[in-house]
Amino acid sequence: MTELDRTGNIRISNDVVATIAGLAALDTPGIAGMSGGISEGWAKRLSGKNLQRGVSVEVGELEAAIDLRVIVHYGSQIQVVCRELQQNVRDSVENMTGLHVVEVNVKVEGVAFREKEEESEEPNRVK
């Protein structure tokens, strides 16, 4: 009888892996947010409420594959940001779940411009 037979099985849901991947993605410098994809309308930035938007996962017993749809900050080096994103997501999922991540695919669906300060305010005439 193996150890697995005596203790039972451990299964990690797709939603758990998707949430971990979404959090890791948003913690990556240069990533402005996640995209909902074409099926969900225009690319929208993700607030902290739905961490699975823009993340698709396929989880097996020992391995996981992850697809991300992201929006990057304007001026970022997209290749560098995406490589760091892949590594951050892989490390987070593997460390928290013990699953081997076989691939992290990234699709950049938008570029976010940083909002400038309110230009409608009148500049101070006296300094």
C-alpha positions in Angstrom: 0.0 0.0 0.0 1.5 3.4 -1.0 1.4 6.6 1.1 -1.2 8.0 -1.3 -3.5 5.0 -0.8 -3.4 5.4 3.0 -4.0 9.2 3.2 -6.3 9.9 0.2 -6.1 12.2 -2.8 -5.5 16.0 -2.8 -7.1 17.9 -5.7 -6.7 21.6 -6.2 -9.5 23.3 -8.1 -9.0 25.4 -11.2 -10.4 28.4 -9.4 -7.7 28.2 -6.7 -4.9 28.1 -9.2 -6.5 30.9 -11.3 -6.7 33.1 -8.2 -3.1 32.5 -7.3 -2.0 33.2 -10.8 -4.1 36.4 -10.9 -2.6 37.7 -7.7 0.9 37.0 -8.9 0.2 38.7 -12.2 -1.1 41.9 -10.6 2.0 42.0 -8.3 4.3 42.0 -11.4 5.8 45.4 -12.2 4.6 46.7 -15.6 1.3 44.9 -15.5 -1.6 47.4 -15.4 -4.3 44.8 -15.0 -6.0 41.8 -16.5 -8.2 41.7 -19.6 -11.5 40.0 -19.8 -10.9 39.0 -23.4 -13.0 39.6 -26.4 -15.9 37.5 -25.1 -16.3 39.8 -22.2 -16.2 43.0 -24.2 -13.5 45.7 -24.3 -10.3 45.2 -22.4 -11.1 46.2 -18.8 -8.8 46.6 -15.9 -9.3 44.3 -13.0 -10.1 45.6 -9.6 -9.3 43.4 -6.7 -12.8 41.8 -6.7 -12.5 39.2 -9.5 -9.0 37.8 -9.5 -9.8 35.1 -12.1 -10.7 37.5 -14.9 -8.1 37.2 -17.7 -6.8 33.8 -16.3 -7.6 30.4 -17.8 -6.1 27.3 -16.2 -6.0 23.6 -16.9 -5.2 21.6 -13.7 -4.3 17.9 -13.7 -3.3 15.7 -10.8 0.4 16.8 -10.9 0.6 19.6 -13.5 -1.0 22.9 -14.5 -1.1 25.0 -17.6 -2.0 28.7 -17.4 -3.1 31.3 -20.0 -3.1 35.0 -19.0 -4.6 38.0 -20.9 -3.0 41.2 -19.6 -2.8 44.9 -20.1 0.7 46.5 -19.7 1.7 50.0 -18.8 2.7 52.2 -21.6 6.4 52.6 -21.9 7.2 49.1 -20.4 9.4 46.7 -22.3 6.7 44.2 -23.1 9.1 41.2 -23.6 10.8 41.8 -20.2 7.5 42.4 -18.3 6.0 39.2 -19.8 9.0 37.1 -19.0 9.0 38.3 -15.4 5.2 37.7 -15.3 5.7 34.1 -16.5 8.3 33.5 -13.8 6.3 35.1 -11.0 3.1 33.1 -11.9 5.1 29.9 -12.2 6.9 30.4 -8.9 3.7 31.4 -7.0 1.6 28.5 -8.3 4.3 25.9 -7.8 5.2 27.1 -4.3 1.6 27.3 -3.0 0.2 24.2 -4.6 3.1 21.8 -5.3 1.8 21.4 -8.9 4.4 21.6 -11.7 3.5 24.4 -14.1 4.2 23.1 -17.6 3.5 26.5 -19.3 2.4 30.0 -18.7 1.1 31.6 -21.9 0.7 35.4 -22.0 -1.4 37.4 -24.4 -1.0 41.2 -24.2 -4.4 42.7 -25.1 -3.9 46.3 -24.2 -1.7 49.2 -23.2 -2.7 51.4 -20.3 -1.7 55.0 -20.2 -1.0 56.6 -16.8 -3.4 59.3 -15.9 -2.0 62.7 -15.6 -2.8 65.1 -12.8 -6.0 67.0 -13.1 -5.3 69.6 -15.8 -8.6 71.3 -15.3 -7.3 73.0 -12.2 -6.1 76.6 -12.7 -2.4 76.9 -12.1 -1.3 79.1 -9.2 -0.4 82.5 -10.5 1.7 83.3 -7.4 4.3 81.0 -6.1 
